[in-house]
Amino acid sequence: MGSVGIEQTQVPNSTFQLKGETSDTNSADFVPRGPLKTKINFFTDPADGAKPWNYVEIPTDGSPQRNYSHEEREVEILDIRGREQDFYLDKDAFQVFKVQDSAEEEFVDDESIKQKYYPEVVDLLLKNVPGAYKVTLFDHTIRRSEKGAPRAPVTRCHVDQTARSTEWRVRLHDPEQAEELLKGRYRIINVWRPLNGPVQASPLGFGSADTTMDKDLVPVEHRYPHRTGETAAVRFHEGQQYYYWSGMQNDERLMLKCFDNKDGVGQRVPHTAFVDSRSPPGCRGRESIEVRALVYG
């Protein structure tokens, strides 16, 4: 599977729709597009001043899942539809691609996903990430919006990895080559796509690395049942700029860089699902998959 160019459309505005789409905002087929203002959840410190932590799995003994909270802040989110080529990994820490159809169609069986979809992700990364010569995929997550789904869209602004946890991942997933690989350039990149596009509800918002400062990011202990990793929560500041790619389709891919050890480039991208008040009544709940990759070179 190779990537192909994004066809340019008109620059979106508040009434922007693609050819063939309905402009009836009450239709279940309406696809929200263009810029909007909405509220995003940003990090606030634990009340007792402790180091923030979060359990990946909800504790069964009734204890809290995390020791910190969030505050809602209204932000403007811009639509990159029609200006896709303006954004790239080394500047913004995100980049988008249109691809050929996937050999995996159901996305219900993990082994089938690994056999059919994983090779496509590796191919996409090797062909489109500058300097990449080795890719190690280490997991994936499917998110569904329906009630009772094991994993739902995350509505807290965050970054999946930190500098420390990325090094830990290298040692965990490529142990025999780790010392040599850590001498070169290494990145963690998530490859995100919808499973039931076009996305009408709970779209993914992402903040350009260009507008995110190190002081905005707060390391959080990410506690698994058998080990502890580290993610980053995000504090709000006025200078951050957020984007989304409206109405993402199943043949479109979003790369989100979680960490890059190279200086002078966009190193990480905050991201979160958000509520779009324009989502029409009766529309599909978002379903998506993200595959996480160590990318070397």
C-alpha positions in Angstrom: 0.0 0.0 0.0 1.5 3.3 -1.0 0.5 6.8 -0.2 -0.9 9.1 -2.8 -1.3 12.9 -3.0 -4.1 14.8 -1.2 -6.4 16.4 -3.7 -6.7 20.1 -2.9 -10.2 21.6 -2.3 -11.2 25.1 -1.5 -10.0 26.5 1.8 -12.7 25.7 4.4 -14.9 28.2 6.0 -17.9 28.0 8.3 -20.2 26.8 5.4 -17.6 24.6 3.7 -18.8 21.2 2.3 -17.2 18.9 -0.2 -18.9 18.1 -3.5 -21.8 15.7 -3.1 -22.2 16.3 0.6 -25.5 17.6 2.1 -25.6 21.1 3.6 -28.7 20.2 5.7 -27.3 20.4 9.2 -30.2 18.3 10.5 -29.5 15.4 8.2 -27.9 12.4 9.7 -25.5 12.5 6.7 -24.2 16.0 7.4 -20.4 16.2 7.9 -19.3 19.2 10.0 -16.4 21.1 8.4 -14.6 24.4 8.8 -13.3 26.1 11.9 -15.1 26.0 15.2 -14.8 27.0 18.8 -15.3 24.3 21.4 -14.1 23.3 24.9 -11.1 21.1 25.5 -10.0 19.5 28.8 -6.6 20.6 30.0 -4.5 19.4 33.0 -4.7 20.9 36.5 -2.3 19.9 39.3 -3.1 17.3 42.0 -4.6 19.2 45.0 -1.9 17.7 47.3 1.0 18.6 45.1 1.9 15.0 44.4 3.4 13.7 41.2 0.5 13.0 38.8 -0.4 9.4 38.0 -3.0 7.5 36.0 -4.0 3.9 36.0 -4.5 2.5 32.5 -7.1 0.0 33.8 -9.9 1.3 36.1 -9.1 0.1 39.6 -11.5 -2.6 40.8 -11.3 -1.6 44.5 -13.1 1.7 44.1 -9.9 3.9 44.2 -9.6 6.8 41.7 -8.2 6.1 38.3 -6.0 9.3 38.5 -5.0 11.8 41.1 -5.3 15.0 39.0 -8.1 16.7 37.3 -8.9 18.9 34.2 -10.3 22.3 33.4 -12.4 23.1 30.4 -11.0 25.9 28.2 -12.6 27.2 25.0 -10.3 27.1 22.0 -10.5 27.7 18.3 -9.9 24.6 16.2 -9.0 25.1 12.5 -9.8 22.7 9.7 -6.8 21.6 7.7 -9.0 20.2 4.9 -7.9 22.0 1.7 -4.5 23.0 3.1 -3.1 19.6 4.0 0.3 20.2 2.4 1.0 23.1 4.8 1.7 20.7 7.7 4.5 18.2 8.1 6.1 16.0 10.8 9.4 17.9 11.3 7.6 21.3 11.8 4.2 20.5 13.3 4.7 16.9 14.5 1.7 15.8 12.5 1.1 15.0 8.8 -1.7 13.6 6.7 -1.9 11.2 3.8 -4.4 9.6 1.4 -3.8 5.9 0.7 -5.1 3.0 -1.2 -7.8 0.7 0.2 -6.7 -1.5 3.1 -6.6 -5.3 2.9 -8.1 -5.4 6.4 -11.8 -4.6 6.3 -13.4 -5.8 9.6 -11.0 -4.6 12.3 -12.5 -6.9 14.9 -9.8 -9.6 15.1 -6.4 -8.6 16.5 -4.4 -11.3 14.7 -6.0 -10.3 11.4 -5.2 -6.6 12.0 -1.6 -7.6 12.7 -1.3 -9.7 9.6 -3.1 -7.5 7.1 -3.0 -3.9 8.5 0.3 -3.7 10.3 2.4 -4.2 7.1 0.5 -1.4 5.5 1.4 0.9 8.4 5.1 -0.1 8.2 5.1 0.6 4.4 3.5 4.0 4.9 6.0 5.0 7.6 9.1 3.8 5.7 8.0 5.6 2.5 7.0 8.9 4.1 9.0 9.6 7.3 12.3 11.3 6.3 15.3 9.0 7.0 13.3 6.1 8.3 15.0 2.7 7.8 13.4 0.5 10.5 9.9 0.4 12.0 8.8 -1.6 15.1 5.0 -1.6 15.7 4.3 -2.3 19.3 0.5 -2.1 19.8 -2.8 -0.7 18.6 -6.0 0.6 20.1 -9.5 0.5 18.6 -11.9 3.1 19.9 -15.6 3.0 19.5 -18.1 5.6 20.8 -21.0 3.2 21.6 -21.9 2.6 25.2 -19.9 -0.3 26.8 -17.1 -0.2 24.3 -13.7 -1.3 25.9 -12.0 1.9 24.7 -13.8 5.2 23.9 -12.4 8.4 22.4 -10.2 10.2 24.9 -11.4 13.7 25.8 -8.3 14.9 27.7 -5.5 16.8 25.9 -2.4 14.7 26.2 0.8 13.4 24.5 1.2 9.6 24.5 4.9 9.5 25.3 7.7 11.4 26.9 11.5 11.4 26.3 12.0 8.9 29.1 9.1 6.6 28.1 10.3 6.5 24.5 13.7 5.3 25.5 12.0 2.7 27.7 10.0 1.6 24.7 13.2 1.2 22.6 14.7 -1.0 25.3 11.4 -3.0 25.7 10.6 -3.7 22.1 14.0 -3.8 20.5 16.2 -5.1 23.4 19.0 -6.7 21.4 19.6 -3.6 19.3 18.6 -1.0 21.8 22.1 0.4 22.7 22.9 1.0 19.0 19.5 2.3 18.1 19.6 4.8 20.9 22.7 6.4 19.4 20.7 7.5 16.4 17.5 9.2 15.7 14.4 7.5 17.1 10.7 8.5 17.2 7.4 7.2 18.2 4.6 7.9 15.7 1.0 7.0 16.0 -0.9 6.3 12.7 -4.5 7.1 13.2 -7.5 6.4 10.9 -11.3 6.1 11.2 -13.0 2.8 10.7 -16.5 4.2 9.7 -15.7 7.5 8.0 -16.5 10.1 7.3 -16.0 11.2 10.9 -19.1 13.2 12.0 -18.7 13.1 15.8 -15.8 13.1 18.4 -13.2 14.2 15.8 -9.6 14.2 16.8 -8.0 17.6 17.5 -4.2 18.1 17.5 -2.0 21.0 18.5 0.9 22.1 16.3 4.3 21.4 17.9 5.2 24.9 16.7 2.8 26.4 19.3 3.3 24.0 22.2 6.1 24.8 24.7 7.9 22.3 26.9 6.5 24.1 30.0 3.0 23.2 28.7 3.7 19.5 29.2 3.5 17.6 32.5 4.9 14.1 32.9 2.3 11.6 34.3 3.0 8.1 35.6 1.1 5.8 33.3 0.5 2.7 35.5 -0.1 -0.6 33.7 -0.8 -3.8 35.7 2.8 -5.0 35.4 4.9 -1.9 34.7 4.8 1.9 34.7 5.3 4.1 31.7 5.0 7.8 31.3 2.7 10.1 29.3 2.4 13.9 29.3 -0.7 15.9 30.2 -1.1 19.4 28.7 -1.6 22.7 30.4 -3.5 25.4 28.5 -1.9 28.6 27.3 -3.3 31.2 24.9 -0.6 30.7 22.2 -1.5 27.0 21.4 -3.1 26.4 18.1 -5.3 23.4 17.5 -6.4 21.7 14.3 -8.5 18.8 13.0 -9.0 17.2 9.6 -12.8 17.4 9.0 -14.7 14.3 7.8 -11.8 12.0 7.8 -12.4 9.0 5.5 -11.3 5.4 5.8 -8.6 5.9 3.2 -7.0 8.8 5.0 -4.2 8.6 7.6 -3.0 10.9 10.3 0.5 10.6 11.6 0.9 12.0 15.2 4.5 12.2 16.5 4.7 11.4 20.2 8.4 12.0 20.6 11.5 12.7 18.5 15.0 12.8 19.9 16.2 15.2 17.2 16.6 18.8 18.3 15.3 21.6 16.1 12.2 19.8 14.8 8.7 19.4 16.0 9.0 16.8 18.7 5.5 16.1 19.9 1.9 16.8 19.2 -0.8 17.2 21.9 -4.1 15.7 20.9 -7.6 14.9 22.1 -11.1 14.0 20.9 -13.5 16.9 21.2 -17.2 17.6 21.1 -18.4 19.1 17.9 -21.8 20.8 18.5 -22.5 20.7 14.8 -22.6 16.8 14.8 -26.1 16.0 13.4 -28.8 14.1 15.4 -28.6 10.4 14.6 -25.1 10.5 13.2 -22.6 7.6 13.5 -20.4 7.5 16.6 -16.8 7.6 15.7 -14.8 4.4 15.4 -11.0 4.5 14.9 -7.8 2.7 15.2 -4.4 4.0 16.2 -1.2 2.0 15.7 1.9 2.9 17.6 5.3 2.7 16.0 9.0 3.1 16.9 10.6 4.7 13.9 14.4 4.7 13.5 16.5 6.9 11.3 
